[in-house]
Amino acid sequence: MNIIISYTSDKPMYEQIEEGIRKAIYEGEFKNGDMLPSVRQLAKDLNVSAITTKRAYIDLEHEGFVYTVSGKGTFVRLDRLTELQDSRLTENLEKLGSCAEECRKAGADKERIIEIINEVYNDNRKELWK
């Protein structure tokens, strides 16, 4: 698991840790039941406080991505992954719809919006805003 923390970002460090762990889970780096690094070890590896790491683990547990066994550690929970992915997709599609509506109101034509979506899907973002 490779989490990169930006100390200059406006986003809190615990949220950056959460995003890194979520990304690793979504990309299949973990199997169900795999143990995450201890709070202290991850804090040391990322050069953040243990409180920051603990906050990320607690939030991920509330979201259903991990579970903690007292005295044993924190483990990946994949039994709800499909449900979590569906929820994330629905939320993002709603955002995309709102964004497309705002672009239409600002004068962007349908073809330009579709072109931008195609650029993102083709991972060809260098041409995105030309």
trRosetta pair geometry for C-beta under 8 A, 3 or more apart (Angstrom, degrees):
i j d omega theta_ij theta_ji phi_ij phi_ji
1 20 7.0 98 172 149 102 101
1 21 7.0 15 -161 -107 140 62
1 24 4.6 -3 -122 -109 97 160
1 29 6.0 127 -84 132 76 151
1 30 7.9 14 -71 -53 114 103
1 36 7.8 2 0 -137 162 81
1 37 7.7 -133 52 -11 130 109
2 20 7.6 -122 99 -162 42 114
2 24 7.9 149 33 -84 56 114
3 16 7.3 119 180 138 105 86
3 17 6.0 40 -175 -125 151 59
3 20 3.3 72 -117 165 97 163
3 21 7.1 -8 -81 -47 128 65
3 24 7.9 -63 -64 -33 88 126
3 42 7.9 34 37 -161 143 104
3 46 6.2 -28 92 -95 116 121
4 16 7.8 -87 92 172 51 119
4 20 7.1 162 25 -98 51 129
5 13 5.6 25 -150 -139 122 96
5 16 5.3 114 -121 113 70 143
5 17 7.2 0 -87 -63 106 78
5 46 5.3 88 -17 -170 136 106
5 47 7.5 -150 56 60 140 86
5 48 6.5 -171 -116 -48 171 122
6 9 3.8 86 92 -28 115 111
6 11 7.6 66 62 52 108 100
6 16 6.7 -165 28 -115 76 153
7 13 7.7 7 -106 -85 58 113
9 16 6.7 112 66 -70 152 132
11 15 5.1 -109 173 82 99 126
11 16 5.7 118 112 -57 115 91
12 15 4.8 92 66 6 84 104
12 16 7.2 -150 100 -6 45 86
13 16 5.4 -53 -150 35 39 114
13 17 6.4 41 152 -20 69 101
13 46 7.8 139 -178 144 117 130
13 48 5.3 174 153 -123 147 142
13 52 5.1 -4 94 -168 118 138
14 17 5.6 -50 -150 35 35 114
14 18 6.4 41 149 -21 65 103
14 52 5.0 -144 -69 -168 88 73
14 53 7.5 -158 -113 -78 82 19
14 55 4.2 -40 -128 93 150 117
14 56 4.4 -159 -162 -60 78 84
14 59 7.0 111 153 4 114 138
15 18 5.4 -48 -147 35 36 115
15 19 6.3 37 154 -20 65 103
15 56 7.6 -159 -62 -104 19 93
16 19 5.8 -51 -147 36 31 112
16 20 6.4 34 152 -21 62 106
17 20 5.7 -55 -150 35 31 113
17 21 6.4 26 155 -14 66 106
17 42 7.4 91 -148 155 127 128
17 46 6.9 -8 -95 -116 109 175
17 48 7.5 -112 -58 47 130 161
17 52 7.1 129 -9 144 145 93
17 53 6.3 -152 -158 -116 168 60
17 56 3.9 -54 94 -103 122 163
18 21 6.0 -60 -149 39 29 106
18 22 6.1 29 155 -18 67 108
18 56 4.7 -152 -57 -149 77 92
18 59 5.6 -41 -97 90 137 128
18 60 5.8 -173 -130 -62 88 97
19 22 5.7 -53 -142 39 30 112
19 23 6.1 34 157 -22 64 107
20 23 5.8 -53 -147 34 27 113
20 24 6.5 28 154 -18 62 105
21 24 5.6 -54 -149 36 33 112
21 25 6.4 33 152 -19 66 104
21 36 7.1 6 -132 -122 125 135
21 56 7.0 129 3 157 135 118
21 60 6.0 -32 96 -97 141 152
21 65 7.0 115 125 135 111 144
21 66 7.6 -31 158 -39 139 129
22 25 5.7 -58 -151 37 32 111
22 26 6.2 28 155 -16 68 108
22 60 7.3 -155 -63 -117 84 107
22 65 6.3 -86 -99 -112 75 159
23 26 5.8 -55 -143 40 30 109
23 27 6.0 17 160 -9 65 114
24 27 6.0 -63 -140 45 25 104
24 29 4.2 -58 -173 43 85 136
24 30 6.2 68 134 -16 98 103
25 28 8.0 50 172 -59 29 21
25 29 7.1 -71 -71 47 25 87
25 30 5.5 -32 -107 40 64 120
25 65 5.9 -131 -29 -159 174 111
25 76 6.2 174 -110 -144 106 118
25 78 7.4 -171 -165 -92 103 88
25 81 7.0 -150 157 -117 109 115
26 81 7.9 165 -99 -161 56 109
26 85 7.1 129 -123 -97 99 105
30 34 4.3 -141 -157 49 93 141
30 76 4.2 150 149 -62 142 171
30 78 7.4 -175 108 -58 97 117
31 34 5.1 109 54 -39 67 110
31 76 7.2 128 82 77 32 134
31 78 7.2 -76 179 -9 38 147
32 76 6.4 -132 -128 103 30 95
32 77 6.9 35 -142 -144 81 29
32 78 4.0 -103 -83 34 89 112
32 79 6.6 76 -129 -44 132 73
33 75 5.5 -16 -151 -179 40 126
33 76 6.6 -39 24 63 14 79
34 75 6.6 152 77 -155 33 75
34 76 4.7 14 54 20 86 122
35 73 4.9 32 -151 112 113 145
35 74 7.1 111 -158 75 67 48
35 75 5.4 -44 -97 -97 56 76
35 76 7.9 -122 -65 -2 13 81
36 42 7.2 -6 154 -54 100 137
36 57 7.3 180 87 -111 151 109
36 66 6.5 -18 -15 -127 136 141
36 73 7.0 -178 56 164 68 106
36 74 4.6 -31 46 91 115 100
36 75 6.9 -161 -1 -92 82 22
36 76 6.7 119 -48 -49 92 80
37 41 4.3 -120 175 92 107 117
37 42 4.3 136 90 -58 120 89
37 45 6.8 -7 146 4 169 141
38 41 4.4 89 53 7 86 104
38 42 6.9 -162 82 -4 41 85
38 73 6.2 -90 -92 -121 74 99
38 74 7.9 134 -118 16 39 95
39 42 6.3 -60 -147 40 25 104
39 43 6.2 26 155 -20 62 111
39 50 5.3 74 140 -160 104 90
39 53 4.8 149 -159 107 74 119
39 54 5.0 29 -143 -74 139 78
39 57 6.3 -83 -92 -7 98 149
39 74 7.6 88 -52 -8 81 129
40 43 5.7 -57 -146 37 28 113
40 44 6.3 29 155 -19 65 107
40 50 5.5 -11 -95 -107 61 121
40 53 7.8 -174 -60 68 19 150
41 44 5.7 -55 -150 36 30 111
41 45 6.2 30 153 -19 65 108
42 45 5.5 -53 -144 38 33 113
42 46 6.0 12 162 -2 68 112
42 53 4.9 144 90 -140 111 139
43 46 6.3 -69 -141 49 24 96
43 47 8.0 111 164 -67 54 3
43 48 5.4 -105 -145 78 71 72
43 49 6.1 -38 -153 139 126 17
43 50 4.4 -77 -39 -84 168 55
43 52 6.8 127 -116 59 99 93
43 53 4.3 -111 -66 -11 88 138
44 47 7.4 21 -175 -74 29 43
46 53 7.2 146 42 -79 132 110
48 52 4.4 -82 154 70 120 144
48 53 6.2 137 90 -44 113 88
49 52 4.7 105 61 -1 80 99
49 53 7.4 -150 99 1 48 84
50 53 5.6 -55 -150 41 39 110
50 54 6.0 44 151 -24 70 106
51 54 5.6 -52 -144 36 30 114
51 55 6.4 37 153 -25 62 102
52 55 5.8 -52 -154 29 29 114
52 56 6.9 28 149 -17 62 103
53 56 5.7 -53 -155 33 36 112
53 57 6.5 33 150 -17 67 105
54 57 5.7 -56 -149 38 34 111
54 58 6.2 36 153 -21 67 105
55 58 5.8 -53 -147 35 30 112
55 59 6.4 29 155 -17 64 106
56 59 5.9 -56 -149 37 29 110
56 60 6.3 26 155 -16 65 109
57 60 5.7 -57 -145 40 30 110
57 61 6.3 34 153 -23 64 105
57 66 6.5 -73 -155 83 74 147
57 68 6.9 74 158 -68 118 124
57 74 5.3 -89 -151 -106 125 163
58 61 5.6 -55 -150 34 30 113
58 62 6.5 30 152 -18 64 104
59 62 5.7 -54 -150 35 33 111
59 63 6.4 27 152 -14 65 109
60 63 5.6 -57 -147 41 34 111
60 65 4.4 -68 -175 61 92 118
60 66 4.7 39 122 18 113 111
61 64 7.7 56 -180 -65 30 20
61 65 7.4 -89 -75 55 27 71
61 66 5.3 -64 -81 79 68 84
61 67 6.2 102 -133 -106 95 38
61 68 6.0 -36 -97 -11 142 100
61 74 7.5 -100 -69 -140 110 111
63 84 7.2 76 157 -127 95 125
64 77 6.4 -107 171 93 61 130
64 80 4.8 -48 158 78 131 148
64 83 7.9 -39 117 85 155 114
64 84 6.1 -163 85 -73 118 122
65 76 7.2 -46 161 -143 72 67
65 77 6.2 144 156 52 21 91
65 84 7.0 94 -78 -122 80 169
66 74 5.2 26 166 175 132 101
66 75 6.3 154 -159 78 82 37
66 76 5.9 -51 -104 -104 79 36
66 77 5.6 161 -116 4 18 96
67 74 7.3 175 89 -152 30 63
67 75 5.7 -21 62 62 77 90
67 77 5.1 78 -13 -55 97 129
68 73 7.2 -120 -142 130 70 29
68 74 4.7 -29 -97 -99 82 77
68 75 7.5 159 -93 16 32 73
69 72 3.8 -9 94 49 112 126
69 73 6.5 11 53 50 89 49
69 74 8.0 180 20 -86 64 31
69 75 6.9 26 -4 -3 103 117
72 75 8.0 -13 117 -34 112 112
77 80 6.6 17 132 25 103 96
78 81 4.5 -14 -159 -28 68 126
80 83 4.7 -54 -171 47 77 118
80 84 5.6 82 128 -27 88 100
81 84 5.6 -57 -146 39 32 111
81 85 6.1 31 156 -20 68 106
82 85 5.7 -54 -145 37 29 110
82 86 6.3 32 155 -20 64 106
83 86 5.8 -52 -147 35 29 112
83 87 6.4 30 154 -19 62 107
84 87 5.7 -55 -149 37 31 112
84 88 6.3 32 152 -19 65 107
85 88 5.6 -54 -147 37 32 112
85 89 6.2 34 154 -21 65 106
86 89 5.7 -53 -146 36 30 112
86 90 6.3 32 155 -19 64 105
87 90 5.8 -53 -148 35 29 112
87 91 6.4 29 154 -18 63 108
88 91 5.8 -57 -149 38 29 112
88 92 6.2 22 156 -14 65 110
89 92 5.9 -61 -145 41 28 106
89 93 6.1 29 157 -20 66 107
90 93 5.9 -55 -144 35 28 110
90 94 6.6 31 154 -20 62 104
91 94 5.9 -55 -156 32 29 113
91 95 6.7 28 148 -17 63 105
92 95 5.4 -50 -149 36 39 114
92 96 6.3 42 150 -22 67 102
93 96 5.4 -48 -145 35 35 115
93 97 6.4 41 152 -22 64 101
94 97 5.7 -51 -151 33 31 113
94 98 6.6 30 152 -15 63 104
95 98 5.8 -56 -150 38 33 110
95 99 6.1 33 152 -20 67 109
96 99 5.5 -55 -144 39 31 113
96 100 6.1 33 155 -21 66 105
97 100 5.8 -52 -145 35 29 110
97 101 6.4 31 153 -20 62 105
98 101 5.6 -55 -151 35 31 114
98 102 6.5 30 152 -17 65 105
99 102 5.7 -55 -150 37 32 111
99 103 6.4 34 151 -20 65 105
100 103 5.6 -52 -147 36 33 113
100 104 6.4 37 152 -22 64 103
100 113 5.6 81 -132 -165 90 147
101 104 5.7 -51 -149 33 31 113
101 105 6.5 30 152 -17 63 106
102 105 5.6 -53 -148 37 33 112
102 106 6.3 28 153 -16 65 109
103 106 5.6 -60 -147 41 31 109
103 108 4.0 -36 167 41 95 137
103 112 7.9 -148 165 95 127 107
103 113 5.5 130 107 -92 148 114
104 107 7.9 111 178 -18 27 9
104 108 6.3 -78 -80 63 34 81
104 110 7.7 23 -100 -72 102 69
104 113 7.5 -24 -61 -46 79 147
108 112 4.9 -118 -171 80 94 128
108 113 5.6 104 132 -54 124 92
109 112 5.1 96 60 6 73 102
109 113 7.4 -142 100 -4 39 89
110 113 5.8 -58 -151 37 34 111
110 114 6.2 31 154 -16 69 108
111 114 5.7 -56 -147 40 31 110
111 115 6.1 38 152 -26 65 106
112 115 5.4 -50 -146 33 31 117
112 116 6.6 34 154 -20 63 101
113 116 5.9 -52 -153 33 31 111
113 117 6.7 31 150 -16 63 105
114 117 5.6 -53 -149 37 35 112
114 118 6.3 38 151 -20 66 105
115 118 5.7 -54 -150 36 31 113
115 119 6.5 36 150 -23 64 103
116 119 5.5 -49 -150 31 34 115
116 120 6.7 34 152 -18 64 101
116 128 6.2 66 -137 -156 82 81
117 120 5.7 -53 -153 34 34 111
117 121 6.4 29 152 -15 66 107
118 121 5.7 -57 -145 41 33 109
118 122 6.0 21 158 -9 68 111
119 122 6.0 -64 -142 47 26 102
119 124 5.1 -101 -154 74 72 88
119 125 6.2 109 149 -94 105 43
119 127 5.9 -138 -130 78 129 94
119 128 5.0 160 129 -97 150 73
120 123 7.3 22 179 -78 33 40
120 125 6.8 47 -100 -83 56 91
120 128 7.4 62 -62 -109 73 117
124 127 5.6 -5 140 28 98 110
124 128 7.7 158 106 -55 63 77
125 128 4.6 -8 -160 -34 61 126
127 130 5.6 -55 -166 13 62 122
